[in-house]
Every structure is written in structure tokens, then in C-alpha cells.
Amino acid sequence: MPRAQPPGRGRGPGHAKIVDQFVISARWVVPVEPAGAVLEHHAVAIRDGAIEAVVPAQAGTQFGTQFADYERIDLPDHVLIPGLVNAHTHAAMALMRGMSDDLPLMRWLQEHIWPAETQHVSPEFVRDGTALACAEMLRAGITCFNDMYYFPQAALEAARAAGMRVALGLIVIDFPTAYASDPADYLRKGFELRDRSREDALVSFCLAPHAPYTVSDPTFRRIATFAAELDLPVHVHLHETEHEIERSLAEHGLRPLERLRRLGLLGPGLIAVHAVHLEDHEIQLLAREGCSVAHCPSSNLKLASGFAPIEALRNAGVNICLGTDGAASNNRLDIFTEMRTAALLAKAVARDASAFPEHAALRAATLGGARALGLGARIGSIEPGKRADLVAVELRAPELAPCYDPVSHLVYAAGREHVTHVWVDGVQRIANGEAQNRASGLDTRWQIWQNALRSHADS
């Protein structure tokens, strides 16, 4: 059986190498579905970008016969997992990483972020910032991200150049920006982009009303109608801070979740981002309606937003996924960090060491995100027929020895620095820790943006 490291026959977007048929053998394969499974010495066969089979990696078996002519990648010290899904981010804000730290949410937004965006955000800003974010995320094993930001066409161009899978948020806010003038303009531009790009295999879409404090009732009603007609998820910041809830009570006489329920937004397509401050009946409401919660523990901690009741949500049956938020409020686009932080915080909040165990954390980082985005039939687990979004993590370093349980290591010990190989839709994007395509001139462009934004960091 010929060996290849990395496989290569032809070139795809970003000059990544493509091979039609190859097989990856690994020390461990963690498919995520069925839940809790860990397969030792198994191989995953990929054909035309899809997972064809998961079989024991032993001579004389299907691995050595049916796939004998497939190019072969041997990863004897690695665990192979589904690609990680970043279920909530503002990718272009990578250009604002570390710009204004250690501030509460509304002061951070009103005094630093919004003024910087007003002055600088443009298609070029979004394209360059998203390219920087994609470079970071791919190296961290993130193969799909759910984005919410202005000028989504520019974000799409950057994600496409990087070869990443992206769920583009069609952002809607009730005030004008450089991108759009009013809610109708936001929606018109978003739907035009969707119409132009809906056949792109790596692109999907969400409706993305920013938050209850920036979107009016009439706009939310229109979004609910479009979401139902077009079967699109709705991606919205919700119950992030106590101030948000207090403001909603003062302005609407309702808590934000109840307001959205009355406006027809709750359902299996709703992705409630943060969902930190929830009462028991609200947890049950999210569960009954089949909603997802995008948990962003690092951002919640950094902005002192609070501690989300993740174990209570999970026990109620709410689909949990993980997000990094933007690099301006995290400051890492790193789902490994989010897995570990989420698992540890859940135990402290629930006062139960068994809360949000390792397999639940990995599931949230993969299949949970895929299901929230309506992509659960295509990605999120290693199963025949699904697209080959895969990540190999090497567990050979001293800080990872010994290894009794690879999933424990993935959640509690390993980090993005241990990611060695990444495939998106069967195309290798990271090989031996190195990107197979790097946006030309990116180092120069982020330095130019840093100089332009510096005054907002110093103000």
C-alpha cells in the first residue's frame, strides 16, 4: 500500500493538495457518534471528500484489501477526531485582539469596539481579519465556524481562500453602519449573498440578529418569518449579561427569552449565544423548543458576564455547542481551551465533579455545533457518508504522557499546539503542523490594521 504524508494529487483552493482516495490509520479514532466510542488501531477511508468507511487497521482485513490502492497516512501516536466547530465568533475581530482588555461588556463596546468599527470596518477590514482568524483556527483544528459580522461577502471570500467551512451570519441591527442603512437593507444584502453562494459546498447561512438590545420587535418578527420560510437557523446573543435582562424588563416588561418566544423566534433553529443568566423555567423552555446554546466560557469569564448553567441545560436536553466569541473578547480562537474551561466551570457551577464529562465536552465541540447549524447530517462525527472534516492530535509529548484515556487528554491536557493534521471536506489544510496555504501578504496587512486601530486601544 503506497504511503503519502501528506497526500497530494492536484491542487484545490489556496493551493492545498487534493487526493481522491486515501486512508488514515491512527492509534485512536474517536468518532463522537456513537457516544463514548473510542476505537483503537482503526482507519478512516476517504473518497471524493466523504468518509467511506471506518475499519480496523490490520493487515488481512478490509483495511488491507478493499483499500489497498488508496494512498495511506499512518499516525501511530495520534487520535483522530471530527473537525472542531466554532459555533460563535466574529472572525474579523481578530484584528482587534488585545485592543481594549479588562473592561465590562457595555463599556468595552461603547467606548472602544463600536467607535473602532464605525471608523475602520470595511470589506477590506473584514477580508483581512477573517483571513487572520482562519489561519489561527485551522492550526487549532477548527474546520467550521459560525460567523456574525458585517460585510459577510468579504468573510466568505476569506474563508473560501482558506478552504474552511463557514456558516455565514446574515447580520441584522436596527441602526446604520458602513455595511447597511436599516434592517431591510441588512436583510436585502444578506439574502443577495445567500442567493449567489447557496450552491457552495462549504458555505451555509444563518440569520443573525445581533442581540435583543440592538434589534426591535418588528425586525425580530420579520426574521422569524424568514427563518420559517427558508429553514435557516437564527444566531443571536441572548441573556449574556444581567444588564441586558434589566434593560429588557425596563423597555419591554419582559425578559429577553420570553420576548423572543412571543415574537416566534424559539425553535430547533435558535442558537442562543452565551445564555448565562437563566431561570429554571427558561432552561426548560429552551429544552422544550429544541433550541441550542452556544457556550462561550472564556469570553463570559473575561467580560465578567457570569457562569452559564451548562450542566442544567445539558440535563434538560438542550443541545450544547462551544464558541470562542471574537478574539477581541477572548483572546484566542481555540476550541481546546473552550472545552477545558467549559468542563471545569460546569463542575464548579453544578458542584458536581461528574458534570459535563469529557465525552460531553468533545461532543459539544463537534457534533453539537454541527447540529446547531443544521449540518449534523454532513459533519460533526466520523461516520460513513459524512464529509471528511477531520483533525489529528498527536499525544506523544512529555506533557501528555502517559495516556490512559485519549478523550481525557483532548479535553484536559492537550491543546491546539498538538494538532498536526487537518482536513476539510477531504482536502488537507494542515500537514505536520504547517498550513498548506497561507494568505499572501497577511503579515503585512495585519500590521497596517494594527497601526490604524492603535488609537482606539490607547483611548
Order of alpha helices (4+ residues) and beta strands (2+ residues): beta-beta-beta-alpha-beta-beta-alpha-alpha-alpha-beta-alpha-beta-alpha-beta-alpha-beta-alpha-alpha-beta-alpha-beta-alpha-alpha-beta-alpha-alpha-alpha-beta-alpha-beta-beta-beta-alpha
